[in-house]
Every structure is written in C-alpha cells, then in structure tokens.
Amino acid sequence: MKIGAIAGITFKEAQRDRILYLLFGFAAVGIIASRVLAVLTVGDRIKIIKDVGLASIALFGVLMAILIGTGLVYKEIDKKTIYTLLAKPLHRAEFILGKYLGLALTLLVMTAAMTVIFLAIVYAHTLKIESGLLVAVAYVFVELLLITAVAILFSSFSTPILSSLFALAFYLIGHLSWGLEAIIKKMGPGAGRTAVRGLYAVLPDLENFNFRTEVVHNLPIPPAIYLSSLLYGVCYTAFILGLAVLIFQRRDFV
Amino acid sequence: MADAVRIRNLRKTFRLGFIPRSREILRGIDVSVDEGQIFGYLGPNGAGKTTTIKCLLDLIHPDAGTIEILGRPASSPRSRAALGFLPENPYFYDYLTAREFLAFTADLFGLGREAKTERIARLLKLVGLERAADLPLRKYSRGMLQRAGLAQALINDPRLVVLDEPLGGMDPLGRKEIRDIIVRFKDEGRTVFFTSHILQDIEMICDRVAIIVGGRIVKEGGLRDLVSEKVLFTEVTVAGLPPQAFAGLGESVSAQGDRVLLKVYDESRVDEVVGLVHDRKGRLLSLSPRTETLEDIFVDTVTRA
C-alpha cells in the first residue's frame, strides 16, 4: 500500500517531466525514420527497419531511465519533500522501492508506446506481427529495469549530473565488458587471467539482454539463454536496489 | 503521566566543509515531554532545535543517546504511526491539489477509502482550506501552505504533533487560528512539541519550555515556574510635562511632542509620579506594570550561555 502510494506519486511526477516526451518524440522519429533508411538501402529493407527500430527503443529507453531516474530521489531531498514522507511510518526501503516501481511503470508505458509505433511500421511492411520482436523488446525492458535501479542507486547519494554520468558509464561498461571474455580466452593461466576473470564477474554484462541481432536475422536462441538472461537481470537488479537501500538507510537528511 | 517524548543524552556531530571539520551540534540533550502537554522548544538560530527534531523523526541518525516516542524507539518507523509532523517552510508536491496531497498522505498510513474521505473533508475545514482544496499547491501562499502542512500532519489523528516553526510566515489572523488549533490539540488530549521564534505565542500556549543554546539545554521547566509574577518596572505615559520634570523618579525612554514615556523601576515611586502629574496639571495617558516575560528569560539565558 505504502510502496504503491509512493510509486503512484512517482509515476505522476515522471509523467510531468518534459524530457520524457522529448525523448519519446525522438524515439518515434527514429523508428519512423527507419522506413526512410530502408528505402535508401540495397538488400533486405525490413531488417533495417527492425534493427533501427529496436535500437531506437533501447537507446531512448535507457536515456529516459537515466535522465529521469537520476533526479528522482535527489529532487525529493533537494526540495525537502522527503522530510514529510519519512516522518510517516514509512521504511526507507519502501521509499526506494516505491520510487523504483513508479519509474519502472513509467518506462513500461513509454516502451509500450514506442513498441506500438515500431510494430505498426513493421506491420505496414510485412503485414504480420512477429512474436520475436516482442521478445527482443521485453529484454530491452529488462535492461531498462536494471538501468533504472542503477540510476536510483546513484541518485540516492549524488547530484543528477554526476549520477547521469555514473549511470551512463555503467551502461557503456555493461555493453563493452563482453570484450573481457575474449581477452580471458586468449590469456594463459595465471594471476592476470584470474584478475580479469574476477573483473568480468563483477562488471555488468548488459549484452545478456541483447537479442536484437538474433531476432532481426531470425537466428535460433536456446530457451535456456532466455531464462539465464532473465535470472541475471533479476539478480543484478535486486543487488543494485539492495545497495541503494543500504546507502539510503545510512544517510542523514540535514 | 507517561512520556510522549523521552530524549536521553542525545549527541550529534556533523563533518562539514570541503576539508571536513567536525562540529558538535547536539551535546547531550535530555528532554521529557509528558502526554497531553504543549511543549515549546526554544533557542537561537543554529542552536540545534531542528537537528533535535530531525533526530526525533529519524531523519538524522544520532551519534549517541536514546529517543523514545510514545514508548517506542524513534529508529522504528512504527514509532511514527501516531505522530504528525509539520516541517519548517513545508515543501510539498506542488502539482498536486491539497485534496490529492492529503489523499496521498492518508495512503501512507493505510487509511480506508471512507475514513480517508471523511478525514480529508474534516481537516480541510479545520485549517480553512475548503475553498482552495482543488487548487494546485503551487498556487498557494506561504500561509496556505502552512495550513495544508498542518492538515497533512493530522491525517492519522496523531497522539503527538511535532511542529517546526508552525507560525512562521503567517499573518496575525492566521497565527491566531493556528494557535487556537494547537490549544484545541491539548483539549483533545494530544501532545504538542513545537519550536517557534515567536516567544509571545509560546508564552500564550505552552505548558512547559526548554531553551537550547549551543547544543545544550540551558533551561527547562513549567512556564509558570520560569516566568515570575514580579513587576520589573512600570511604564508611564504622560503628556504636558517636560522629561526633566521626572528627574530622579524614572528613566525617560522617549519624548514625542508633549508626550513622555517613562520607565519607573521602583514600584514605590509610581505614586510620586502620578502625584507630580496631578500637581503640575499634566495628563496621565497610561500606566502599565511590566512583569517578567518569556522573552526576558530567553534573552537573559541566551546571553549568559
């Protein structure tokens, strides 16, 4: 109930953020522009539409999560609205979870809206709805849930600008860390390899949620991969949210 | 009578600045507030009043000491189930209307739909915001925000109400209304813990006060015990006579036109002043004995500390 109330007010607040609509506008333009790009392409046009469309949903979704998420908790502290909230019988963990769920709901609505535009464009070309595309979007959303948790983690102790930089760095590292796997394979056994392996284990691997190439090119994906990716996303998100709660619980609101 | 608030040896040090320096804000605060009392917490700016309140609400974690609210440790969110809080300069979600904001705070206490609707209507009436209930809070004046803040502090029908500067920014009429509401709390059996810079208001409504200076309680007691009935001096306003006429009888504080304001410290000389005015055909405009006020005690205590 309390978490629901906080989530509701967060959803309401996020809806009022102009940046949300600006990013949604850009995403819509990106998805629609994929059709123009397809016209200019030699070869399989529908692949370009799917590729650019899915990339637009992923990119603008992440920007929404970071730019809105990093301000959420900070704004409450900066505007001192948090004094009134935490003076109620509300656990600080409930506050963080409510904020998280509110933004997750906002992103769900936005992702759904972007997906509708995307599927409409694809349908106009193929005259069918492909379930694979929905799976790819679903995993984009799982990634957004993790990025939202990261944004809220940084927002609980840092300013929005710094938090945005940290969250963006997390996103970039997460999409490049798979390179470490290649390095590990090429390294001989020893302390160096153990260190790189340890680093790879700690760093996020957001490529786990990227099924876009496989879906666009109709490549087969074993169901176990779907499950392990989902589990990875849930565990990593829970870990980050736990960390955010831990930090937030220790804070003094001076 | 049970303690509504019990603070023992509360200490808090902050590390402030780019190169952090320790600053001890609270240096062992001991305060007890009986249930049903109106307790005034006074002190100059930076004395530690708001820090104490924030510790009470667990917004700040103390370095040492214990705080109990209605018998529960303040660190537990359950201790705030029967507590209402109005912060200094309240900030709320300004895009919500007062009614929406109160509904949101009611949800934080898990009130049912009927209880919520009834209580919101009652509180809007109590604080005089019925007509502005459906306006967004950003259109509210400071005084109206203060009223909305008071309403949200009462949404759970609290046994303990903590008010941080509740009378700041209010016009005289609004101050009186809020004062009356606070007095009504006492009649309803609620405990009120509040800070204010407006000492006259505290003097009017408090049962007990504590004065904090530099993070320490330097004076605490029942208002009647602290403020004596002793006459400090008598203020006499006279017209038609020059200030020199009262040499040796009292101190001439000001002279405007043919009016002279005198302070007569020796009570036995007041009759002499009245007699002199009568004999020399002057006019006695006013005569008022000035007893000790909370302000006198406050200024004296803070200066000594």
HADDOCK unambig.tbl for C-alpha pairs under 7 A between the chains (distance, minus, plus):
assign (segid A and resid 1 and name CA) (segid B and resid 107 and name CA) 6.93 0.50 0.50
assign (segid A and resid 1 and name CA) (segid B and resid 110 and name CA) 6.57 0.50 0.50
assign (segid A and resid 2 and name CA) (segid B and resid 107 and name CA) 6.37 0.50 0.50
assign (segid A and resid 2 and name CA) (segid B and resid 108 and name CA) 4.89 0.50 0.50
assign (segid A and resid 5 and name CA) (segid B and resid 104 and name CA) 6.48 0.50 0.50
assign (segid A and resid 5 and name CA) (segid B and resid 107 and name CA) 6.11 0.50 0.50
assign (segid A and resid 5 and name CA) (segid B and resid 108 and name CA) 6.63 0.50 0.50
assign (segid A and resid 79 and name CA) (segid B and resid 91 and name CA) 6.52 0.50 0.50
assign (segid A and resid 80 and name CA) (segid B and resid 91 and name CA) 6.07 0.50 0.50
assign (segid A and resid 81 and name CA) (segid B and resid 91 and name CA) 5.42 0.50 0.50
assign (segid A and resid 81 and name CA) (segid B and resid 92 and name CA) 5.36 0.50 0.50
assign (segid A and resid 84 and name CA) (segid B and resid 87 and name CA) 6.99 0.50 0.50
assign (segid A and resid 87 and name CA) (segid B and resid 57 and name CA) 5.65 0.50 0.50
assign (segid A and resid 87 and name CA) (segid B and resid 80 and name CA) 6.66 0.50 0.50
assign (segid A and resid 87 and name CA) (segid B and resid 85 and name CA) 6.49 0.50 0.50
assign (segid A and resid 88 and name CA) (segid B and resid 80 and name CA) 5.72 0.50 0.50
assign (segid A and resid 88 and name CA) (segid B and resid 81 and name CA) 6.74 0.50 0.50
assign (segid A and resid 89 and name CA) (segid B and resid 77 and name CA) 4.44 0.50 0.50
assign (segid A and resid 89 and name CA) (segid B and resid 78 and name CA) 5.47 0.50 0.50
assign (segid A and resid 89 and name CA) (segid B and resid 80 and name CA) 4.91 0.50 0.50
assign (segid A and resid 89 and name CA) (segid B and resid 81 and name CA) 5.20 0.50 0.50
assign (segid A and resid 90 and name CA) (segid B and resid 77 and name CA) 5.81 0.50 0.50
assign (segid A and resid 91 and name CA) (segid B and resid 77 and name CA) 5.96 0.50 0.50
assign (segid A and resid 252 and name CA) (segid B and resid 59 and name CA) 5.97 0.50 0.50
assign (segid A and resid 252 and name CA) (segid B and resid 60 and name CA) 4.43 0.50 0.50
assign (segid A and resid 252 and name CA) (segid B and resid 61 and name CA) 6.25 0.50 0.50
assign (segid A and resid 253 and name CA) (segid B and resid 59 and name CA) 5.41 0.50 0.50
assign (segid A and resid 253 and name CA) (segid B and resid 60 and name CA) 5.77 0.50 0.50
assign (segid A and resid 254 and name CA) (segid B and resid 60 and name CA) 6.83 0.50 0.50
